[in-house]
């Protein structure tokens, strides 16, 4: 747990240094730029997840780190006040350190729609998504642990994003994750976890 806290603090300390390279923009400045729903984004996010359920009797705590690409708007709905609700594609590479549990790491690909409501200036948004994917972990043949290396995942997230420079946003959210092997082994010791994520986004 101490290592996880130090990693999160290091991420938070590094963010201001990166942000300082671009001038901070007021909402009025952002209104003259390309709107965020017209741009591609790369997100890097990390956080901490605690076990909240599942069929495994073992305790789990995990540190997910995600590199995500988000497409420009695929579908959208404009409101009379200038705000906008959009759906865009989202594809993530997940590297997950398993701090508590018999396994050590999990690497996976995840796909989902990203559902976002943006204010009229494009300076901040509420986001959510539900999706899943598959990957590999180092299963340990421990009773109650994950039964095989190939493991499916399902996730849901919700949060808020705030533009801080012309090309950068800060993201803070909550994440739910389910890991299991889809019944490939009997028993199938799935694990459900819930926690927080923080991250940065770069638009282009």
N, C-alpha and C positions, 0 to 999 in steps of 0.2 A: 504493500500500500504506500510505503514511504517513497519508493522509486516512482510510482505512478504520479504521486503528488508533485515530485520534483520535475518529472517530464512535462506535466501540465503547466507548472509555473515557468519552466524554461520557454515553452511555447508562447505563453502570455507575455513574457519579457521580450522575446524576439519580435513580436508583432509591431510594437511601436517603432522599432528601428526600421523595419521594412516600410511601414506606412509613412515615415518621415521623408522618404525619397520623393513622394508626390505631395503637392500642396493639398491641404484639406479644403473641400469645396462646400459651399453653402447650397441649400436647395435651389436657389435662383441660378447658380452656376450649372447645376446638374440638369436643369430644364432645357438648356441649349445643346446638350450632348445627345448622342445616340441613346435611345431608351434601352434599359437593361433587357427588355424582352426581345430586342432585335439583335442581341449579341450572344456569342458563345462565352462560356465560363469554364475555368478550371478551379475547382475547390480543393483545398486540403483541410481535413478535419480530423481531430482526435478527441478522445474523451475517456469515460470510464463507465463500465456496465457491471451491475450486481445481479446475481441470480434472484429471480422472483417466482420461479416455478419450473415445471417440467417433470419428467418421470425419473430423472436421476436423483438419488439421495445425497449426492456429493455437493459440496459448496463450490461455487464458481464466482470468479471476478475476472473481468477481461478489459483490455485496453485496445479498442479499435482505432485504427488510423486509415483514413480513406482518401484516395486521390480520385476525384470525380470530374467528368466532363458533362456539362449541360448544354444542350442545343439552344438555338433561338426558338422563339414561340412556334408551336405546332398548331395549337388551338387557342383562341382567346375570346374574351367577352369584355367589351368596353362599357363603362358606366358613365352616366351623365356628368358626374363630378370630376371626370378625367382619370379616375383610378381604373385599374385593369386587372382581370383575372385571367391567368394563362396556364396552359399545360405545355411543358417541354420535355424532351427526352433526357434521361439521366443514366449514365453508365459509370460504375465505380469499381476500382481495384481496392480490395480490402486486405490489409495486413493486420492481424489481431494477435497481440500477446496475451496468453492466458496466464494471468498472475496467480490465481488460485484455481486448482483443478489438476487432474492427472496429466493432461496434455500441456504443451508449451506454446504452440503457435497455430494459427489458422490463416490460410491465404485463399482468397476467393474473388470471383467476379459477381457483381450484383447489378441488376437493371431495374428501373422503375420510372414511371412518370413523375415529374416534379411539378406539383401544383402550387402556384404562387399568386398571391394578391399583392399588387403594387400600388402605392399611392400615386397621385397624379404627377408629381415631380420626378418619380422614379428614384427617390432617395432612400426608401426603405420598403420592406415587404414582409409578409407572413408567408411561410412555406410549409409544405407537407408532402408526404409521399408514402406509398406502400409498394413493396416489390420484393425481389428475392434473387437467388442465384445458387451457385455451387462452388465448392472448393475442396482443399485438402488440408488436413491437420495431421499431427503426429500422434495417432491413437496409441494407447499404452497397454491395452488388454487388461485394464483394471475394472473390476466389477463396479458398475455404476458410471463408468466413463463412457466416452463415445465409442461406438462399437467398431468403427472402421475409419480409414483415412478419408475416403470420399464422403463429404458431408454437405447436405443441403442447408440453405439459410433462407429465412424470411425476415423482413424488417419493416418497421414503420417509423417515421420521424415527423417532427413538427418543430418549428422554431421561428426566429426572426432574423432578418438580414438588414444591415444598414450600410449604405454607401458612405465611405469616408474619404475617398479620392476619386479622381476621374476614372480609374480602372480597377479600384479595389473595394471590396465589401468585407465587413466582419459578420460572422454567422454564429449564433448561439442557439442551441436546440436540445431537445430530448429525443432519445432513440430507444426503441424496443427491438430486440433480436431473438429469433428462435433458431436453434441449431439442432439438427437431427439427421438421420440417414434415410428417412423415408420408409422405414420398415425393412430395410435390407438385412438387418440383424434382429434377432429375437433373444432378449428384449431390445427395444430401441430406446436408449436412454437419452432422450432429448433434453435440452436445457433452454429455459426462457430467461432473458436478462433485460434489465431496464437501467438507463442512466442518462448522462448528459454528453453533449459534444460541443466543441468550440472550433472555429476555423476561419480561414481567410479565402476569398474568392478573387480571381483575376479575370476581367472581361476583355474580350478582343473581337 
